[in-house]
Amino acid sequence: MTLEIKAPAFPESISEGTVAVWHKGPGDLVERDELLVDIETDKVVLEVVAPVNGRLTEVVKDEGDIVLSEEVIAHFLETEAAAAMPAQSGSAVQPRSVRVVAAAEPVAEVSASPAARKLAEENGVDIGKVVGSGKSGRITKDDIAKTMREAVAPPVPPAAVETADFASQAGGERVERRVPMTRLRASIARRLVEAQHNAAMLTTFNEVDMSAVMALRRKHQDEFQARHNGTRLGFMSFFVRTSVEALKRFPSVNASIDGNDVVYHGFYDVGVAVSTDRGLVVPVVRDADALSLAQIEDQISEYGIKARDGKLSIDEMTGGTFTISNGGVFGSLLSTPILNPPQTGILGMHKIQERPMVEDGEVVVRPMMYLALSYDHRLIDGQEAVRFLVAIKGLLEDPARILLEL
């Protein structure tokens, strides 16, 4: 029986998506629940899997095509067992897998995307010699482009290679590359511009001595891990907890503006900015005030893994009353984070660096971190923002105040 493969039903906040990667091609045998295609939206990548065992017979929407909610993207032939299906000889549709045969050697199957095969064929690249960087060693268009670059120029560090393909760069040719933004990157760009246009955004700064938190982690790390099934005690859980305590004291920082109304939230859903290869995403730790440090660490770790693998759901990134961004993991010493609308506050963490500080008339070395709070001045006054940041500083420099609710 022939079935229609459709795009997922998108939430109301998402109108359309883009076909990102076909993991299977026309003619491929597929087992039930095996991944067929990734569809990228403004917020997440949605996976479409095979509904039953069978063969993918036709791809209606190619990589890069726009798709609407529940639009047909492919056709699928159902069988009782996918592995038992004979190949369709004489079909005008070519299988997606490329077979490379060497004399006196067994046949090796190379998995590659249609776009990668096309680029390889157009430029005479032996796809059998290309190392795939995709899932399960799948060869992507970027892998072909990298092979072409290395054929005409010395190898370059991975960080210097942009995800774009071009013909050559020999003879000192000045090369420009133009590539479209991904939907996620375009969405990030739009939201950042909107945040600056629609809010009276200011940033206030302070610095915090991290000695007490670092000493607490050193003293209790082993016991903490043993007690909580290997969960490590990190810095982020302290910042989430101290942010919640400060938000309780300054409700405006936990509020949002809706037209001419101010919405004060009676809960604490803290967004934690996570950097991925596709861009910045902000999963939300729900009801952070009710979670232990271990539970916060587990939640953030799980989100980090999901973000890296593109598995975050829309629900996990929706909402949030306050956001924390940690540029320090990349070495940032000081920055001004941009608000995550419709929130009115975002806390920026930075690199911990030993600096000379004066205490009781003496110069001592302390592990210091600059903190930045960007806030919407339409709702939050300057003195309130400064006091909020001072509260976070005080809680971090004396963590016992969190337990004692001081």
C-alpha positions as CSV (number, residue, x, y, z in Angstrom):
1,M,0.0,0.0,0.0
2,T,1.3,3.5,-0.9
3,L,1.4,6.0,1.9
4,E,1.9,9.7,2.0
5,I,4.7,11.0,4.3
6,K,3.7,14.4,5.6
7,A,5.4,17.2,7.5
8,P,4.5,17.3,11.2
9,A,1.6,19.5,12.5
10,F,3.3,22.7,13.4
11,P,2.3,24.7,16.5
12,E,0.4,27.9,16.1
13,S,3.6,29.9,16.6
14,I,5.2,28.3,13.5
15,S,3.8,28.8,10.0
16,E,6.3,26.8,7.9
17,G,9.5,24.9,7.9
18,T,12.4,24.0,5.6
19,V,13.5,20.5,4.6
20,A,17.0,20.3,6.2
21,V,18.3,16.8,5.5
22,W,16.9,13.7,3.9
23,H,18.4,10.7,5.7
24,K,16.8,8.3,3.2
25,G,16.4,8.7,-0.5
26,P,14.1,7.2,-3.3
27,G,14.6,3.4,-3.4
28,D,16.0,3.0,0.1
29,L,14.6,0.3,2.3
30,V,13.4,1.6,5.6
31,E,12.2,0.0,8.8
32,R,9.4,1.4,11.0
33,D,10.4,4.4,13.1
34,E,13.6,4.8,11.2
35,L,14.5,8.5,10.6
36,L,13.6,9.8,7.1
37,V,14.0,13.5,7.2
38,D,14.8,16.5,9.4
39,I,12.6,19.6,9.0
40,E,14.0,22.9,10.4
41,T,11.7,25.5,11.8
42,D,12.3,28.9,13.4
43,K,12.8,27.2,16.8
44,V,13.6,23.5,16.5
45,V,14.5,20.7,14.1
46,L,11.6,18.2,13.8
47,E,12.2,14.6,12.8
48,V,9.9,12.6,10.5
49,V,10.2,8.8,10.8
50,A,8.9,5.9,8.8
51,P,5.4,4.9,9.9
52,V,5.9,1.2,8.8
53,N,8.4,-1.0,7.1
54,G,8.8,-0.3,3.5
55,R,10.5,1.6,0.7
56,L,10.7,5.4,0.1
57,T,9.5,5.7,-3.5
58,E,9.4,9.4,-4.1
59,V,10.7,12.6,-2.5
60,V,8.3,15.4,-3.2
61,K,10.1,18.1,-1.2
62,D,13.9,18.4,-1.7
63,E,16.4,19.7,0.8
64,G,15.9,23.5,1.1
65,D,12.3,23.4,0.0
66,I,9.7,25.2,2.2
67,V,7.0,23.0,3.7
68,L,3.7,23.8,5.4
69,S,2.1,22.1,8.3
70,E,1.1,18.5,7.4
71,E,2.1,19.0,3.7
72,V,3.0,15.9,1.7
73,I,6.8,15.6,1.4
74,A,7.2,12.1,0.1
75,H,5.5,8.8,-0.9
76,F,6.2,5.5,0.7
77,L,5.4,1.9,-0.2
78,E,4.5,-0.3,2.8
79,T,5.6,-3.9,3.0
80,E,5.6,-6.5,5.8
81,A,9.4,-6.5,6.1
82,A,11.6,-3.8,4.6
83,A,14.6,-6.1,4.3
84,A,12.6,-8.6,2.2
85,M,11.8,-6.1,-0.6
86,P,13.4,-6.6,-4.0
87,A,15.2,-3.6,-5.6
88,Q,13.1,-1.8,-8.3
89,S,15.1,-2.6,-11.4
90,G,14.6,-0.3,-14.4
91,S,13.1,2.4,-12.2
92,A,13.7,6.0,-13.2
93,V,14.4,6.8,-9.6
94,Q,17.9,6.1,-8.6
95,P,18.7,4.8,-5.1
96,R,20.2,7.3,-2.7
97,S,23.2,5.1,-1.7
98,V,26.2,5.2,-3.9
99,R,28.0,1.9,-4.4
100,V,31.8,1.9,-5.0
101,V,33.2,-1.4,-6.4
102,A,36.9,-2.3,-6.4
103,A,38.3,-5.4,-8.1
104,A,38.4,-8.5,-6.0
105,E,36.9,-6.5,-3.1
106,P,33.4,-6.7,-1.6
107,V,30.9,-4.0,-2.4
108,A,31.0,-1.0,0.0
109,E,28.0,1.2,0.4
110,V,28.5,4.9,0.9
111,S,25.6,6.9,2.4
112,A,25.4,10.5,1.1
113,S,22.7,13.2,0.8
114,P,21.3,13.9,-2.7
115,A,22.9,17.4,-2.6
116,A,26.3,15.8,-1.8
117,R,26.1,13.3,-4.6
118,K,25.2,16.0,-7.1
119,L,28.1,18.2,-6.0
120,A,30.5,15.3,-6.2
121,E,29.3,14.3,-9.7
122,E,29.5,17.8,-11.0
123,N,33.1,18.3,-9.8
124,G,34.5,14.8,-10.3
125,V,35.0,14.0,-6.6
126,D,35.3,10.3,-5.8
127,I,32.7,10.0,-3.1
128,G,34.0,6.7,-1.9
129,K,37.1,8.5,-0.6
130,V,35.2,11.2,1.3
131,V,34.9,10.9,5.1
132,G,31.3,11.7,6.2
133,S,30.6,14.0,9.1
134,G,26.9,13.4,9.3
135,K,24.9,10.9,11.4
136,S,26.2,7.4,11.1
137,G,29.1,8.6,8.8
138,R,26.7,10.1,6.3
139,I,28.4,12.3,3.7
140,T,27.0,15.8,3.5
141,K,27.4,18.6,0.9
142,D,29.9,20.3,3.3
143,D,32.1,17.2,3.3
144,I,32.3,17.3,-0.5
145,A,33.1,21.0,-0.4
146,K,35.8,20.4,2.1
147,T,37.3,17.7,-0.1
148,M,37.3,20.1,-3.0
149,R,39.1,22.8,-1.0
150,E,41.7,20.4,0.3
151,A,42.4,19.3,-3.3
152,V,43.5,22.8,-4.3
153,A,44.8,24.4,-1.1
154,P,46.6,23.4,2.1
155,P,44.3,22.0,4.8
156,V,42.7,24.7,7.1
157,P,41.6,24.3,10.7
158,P,38.0,23.2,11.1
159,A,37.1,26.5,12.8
160,A,38.1,28.4,9.7
161,V,35.9,26.4,7.3
162,E,32.5,27.9,6.7
163,T,29.6,25.8,5.7
164,A,29.5,26.8,2.1
165,D,30.6,25.2,-1.2
166,F,32.6,26.9,-4.0
167,A,34.5,25.8,-7.1
168,S,38.2,26.5,-6.2
169,Q,40.5,28.9,-4.6
170,A,43.7,28.2,-6.5
171,G,46.2,30.8,-7.7
172,G,45.5,33.3,-4.9
173,E,42.0,34.0,-6.2
174,R,39.9,36.2,-4.0
175,V,36.8,34.2,-3.2
176,E,33.5,35.3,-1.8
177,R,30.7,32.9,-0.7
178,R,27.1,33.7,-0.3
179,V,24.9,31.3,1.6
180,P,21.3,31.7,2.9
181,M,20.7,31.9,6.6
182,T,19.2,28.9,8.2
183,R,15.7,29.4,9.5
184,L,17.0,29.3,13.1
185,R,19.7,31.9,12.4
186,A,17.2,34.2,10.6
187,S,14.8,33.8,13.5
188,I,17.5,34.7,16.0
189,A,18.5,37.8,13.9
190,R,14.9,39.0,13.7
191,R,14.3,38.6,17.5
192,L,17.5,40.4,18.4
193,V,16.6,43.3,16.3
194,E,13.1,43.4,17.6
195,A,14.4,43.3,21.2
196,Q,16.5,46.4,20.6
197,H,13.8,48.3,18.7
198,N,10.9,47.4,21.1
199,A,12.5,47.8,24.5
200,A,14.3,50.5,26.3
201,M,17.3,48.3,27.1
202,L,20.1,49.2,29.4
203,T,22.8,47.2,31.1
204,T,24.3,47.5,34.6
205,F,27.5,45.7,35.7
206,N,29.0,44.4,38.9
207,E,31.6,41.8,39.9
208,V,31.5,38.9,42.2
209,D,34.2,37.1,44.2
210,M,33.7,33.4,43.3
211,S,35.9,32.1,46.2
212,A,33.1,30.9,48.4
213,V,31.3,29.0,45.6
214,M,34.5,27.5,44.3
215,A,35.5,26.4,47.8
216,L,32.1,24.9,48.4
217,R,32.4,22.9,45.1
218,R,35.8,21.6,46.0
219,K,34.8,20.5,49.5
220,H,31.6,18.7,48.5
221,Q,32.0,17.7,44.9
222,D,32.9,14.0,45.5
223,E,30.1,13.5,48.0
224,F,27.7,15.4,45.8
225,Q,28.4,13.2,42.9
226,A,28.1,10.0,45.0
227,R,24.8,11.1,46.5
228,H,23.3,12.2,43.2
229,N,24.2,9.4,40.8
230,G,27.2,11.1,39.2
231,T,25.7,14.5,38.8
232,R,28.5,17.2,39.0
233,L,28.0,20.3,41.0
234,G,28.6,23.1,38.5
235,F,28.4,26.9,38.6
236,M,25.1,27.2,36.7
237,S,23.0,25.7,39.4
238,F,24.2,28.3,41.8
239,F,23.4,31.1,39.4
240,V,19.9,29.7,38.7
241,R,19.2,29.4,42.4
242,T,20.6,32.9,43.3
243,S,18.6,34.4,40.4
244,V,15.4,32.9,41.7
245,E,16.0,34.3,45.2
246,A,16.7,37.7,43.7
247,L,13.7,37.5,41.5
248,K,11.5,36.8,44.5
249,R,12.7,40.1,46.0
250,F,12.3,42.1,42.7
251,P,9.2,40.9,41.0
252,S,9.5,43.4,38.1
253,V,12.6,41.6,36.8
254,N,10.5,38.5,36.6
255,A,7.6,40.3,34.8
256,S,6.8,41.0,31.2
257,I,5.1,43.7,29.3
258,D,2.0,42.9,27.2
259,G,0.8,46.0,25.4
260,N,-0.1,48.5,28.1
261,D,-0.2,45.8,30.8
262,V,2.5,44.4,33.1
263,V,2.3,40.7,33.7
264,Y,3.8,39.7,37.0
265,H,4.6,36.0,37.0
266,G,4.0,34.0,40.2
267,F,6.5,31.3,39.0
268,Y,10.1,31.1,38.1
269,D,10.9,29.6,34.7
270,V,14.5,30.3,34.0
271,G,15.9,30.1,30.5
272,V,19.5,29.0,30.1
273,A,21.1,30.0,26.8
274,V,22.9,27.2,25.1
275,S,25.1,27.6,22.0
276,T,24.9,25.0,19.2
277,D,26.3,24.6,15.7
278,R,23.0,26.0,14.4
279,G,22.8,29.0,16.7
280,L,21.8,30.0,20.2
281,V,18.8,28.3,21.8
282,V,17.2,29.0,25.2
283,P,15.6,25.9,26.8
284,V,13.7,26.7,30.0
285,V,14.1,25.2,33.5
286,R,10.5,25.1,34.7
287,D,9.7,26.0,38.4
288,A,13.3,26.5,39.2
289,D,12.4,27.6,42.7
290,A,11.2,24.0,43.5
291,L,14.3,22.2,42.2
292,S,17.4,21.2,44.1
293,L,20.9,22.0,42.9
294,A,21.2,18.5,41.6
295,Q,17.9,18.6,39.7
296,I,18.9,21.9,38.1
297,E,22.2,20.5,37.0
298,D,20.5,17.4,35.6
299,Q,18.0,19.5,33.7
300,I,20.7,21.8,32.2
301,S,22.8,18.8,31.3
302,E,19.9,17.1,29.6
303,Y,19.1,20.3,27.7
304,G,22.7,20.6,26.6
305,I,22.7,17.1,25.1
306,K,19.4,17.7,23.4
307,A,20.5,21.0,22.0
308,R,23.7,19.4,20.6
309,D,21.7,16.7,18.9
310,G,18.9,19.0,17.7
311,K,16.3,17.1,19.9
312,L,14.9,20.1,21.9
313,S,11.1,20.3,21.6
314,I,9.2,23.5,21.1
315,D,7.6,23.2,24.5
316,E,11.1,23.0,26.1
317,M,12.0,26.4,24.6
318,T,8.7,28.2,25.0
319,G,8.1,30.7,27.8
320,G,10.6,31.6,30.4
321,T,10.4,34.6,32.8
322,F,14.1,35.3,33.1
323,T,17.2,34.2,31.2
324,I,20.8,33.5,32.1
325,S,23.6,33.5,29.4
326,N,27.1,32.3,30.1
327,G,29.6,33.8,27.7
328,G,32.4,32.9,30.1
329,V,32.6,29.4,28.7
330,F,34.0,30.9,25.5
331,G,36.4,33.2,27.4
332,S,34.2,36.4,27.3
333,L,35.4,38.8,30.0
334,L,32.6,41.3,29.7
335,S,29.5,41.7,27.4
336,T,26.0,43.2,27.3
337,P,23.5,40.4,26.8
338,I,20.4,41.2,24.7
339,L,16.9,40.7,26.2
340,N,14.9,37.7,25.3
341,P,11.4,39.2,24.6
342,P,9.0,39.5,26.2
343,Q,11.2,39.1,29.3
344,T,12.4,42.2,31.1
345,G,15.8,40.9,32.4
346,I,18.7,38.7,31.4
347,L,21.8,38.0,33.4
348,G,25.2,37.6,31.7
349,M,27.9,35.4,33.3
350,H,31.5,35.8,32.3
351,K,35.0,34.3,32.6
352,I,36.4,33.7,36.1
353,Q,39.7,35.4,36.3
354,E,42.1,35.9,39.2
355,R,42.6,39.6,39.8
356,P,44.2,41.7,42.6
357,M,41.6,43.0,45.0
358,V,41.9,45.3,48.1
359,E,40.5,43.8,51.3
360,D,41.0,45.5,54.7
361,G,43.8,47.7,53.2
362,E,45.7,44.7,51.7
363,V,46.0,43.5,48.2
364,V,44.9,39.9,47.7
365,V,44.3,37.7,44.7
366,R,40.7,36.6,44.2
367,P,38.8,34.6,41.4
368,M,36.5,37.3,40.1
369,M,33.7,37.3,37.6
370,Y,32.0,40.3,35.9
371,L,28.2,40.1,35.9
372,A,26.0,42.0,33.5
373,L,22.2,42.6,33.9
374,S,20.4,43.9,30.8
375,Y,16.9,45.1,31.6
376,D,13.9,46.9,30.1
377,H,14.0,50.4,31.5
378,R,10.3,50.8,30.6
379,L,9.4,48.7,33.6
380,I,12.6,48.4,35.7
381,D,14.2,51.5,37.2
382,G,18.0,51.8,37.4
383,Q,18.2,51.6,41.2
384,E,16.1,48.4,41.1
385,A,18.3,46.8,38.5
386,V,21.4,47.7,40.5
387,R,19.9,46.3,43.7
388,F,18.9,43.1,41.9
389,L,22.5,42.6,40.7
390,V,23.9,43.4,44.2
391,A,21.5,40.8,45.7
392,I,22.9,38.1,43.3
393,K,26.5,39.2,44.2
394,G,25.8,38.9,47.9
395,L,24.2,35.5,47.6
396,L,27.1,34.1,45.6
397,E,29.7,35.5,47.9
398,D,28.0,34.0,50.9
399,P,26.0,30.9,49.7
400,A,24.7,30.2,53.2
401,R,22.4,33.2,52.7
402,I,20.5,31.1,50.1
403,L,19.8,28.3,52.6
404,L,18.9,30.8,55.3
405,E,16.8,32.9,52.9
406,L,18.7,36.1,54.0
